[in-house]
Amino acid sequence: MLKTEIRKHISSIRAKLSSEQVIKAKHEIAIKIIEHESFIKSKNIALYIPHKKELDPRMIMQSNLTKSFYAPCVLQNKQLL
């Protein structure tokens, strides 16, 4: 399967989830990340801005305020800053 096909497939599955399912899944994923050895050892964490029903990284950020978090900045012409 091509990357674009995989994204469409996952998006269609995500679109079918109820609000309760989305909230529960986001919480479970965030907990797994927060408890993961790599996250615990890391000082600098790269994040993303969520789209539609994607995991919002704010819970992860708020779990440990001693880490540095970074997100990409996209300009109007779609170039990364």
Secondary structure, 3 states (H helix, E strand, C coil): CCHHHHHHHHHHHHHCCCHHHHHHHHHHHHHHHHHCHHHHHCCEEECCCCCCCCCCCHHHHHHCCCCEEECCCECCCCCEC
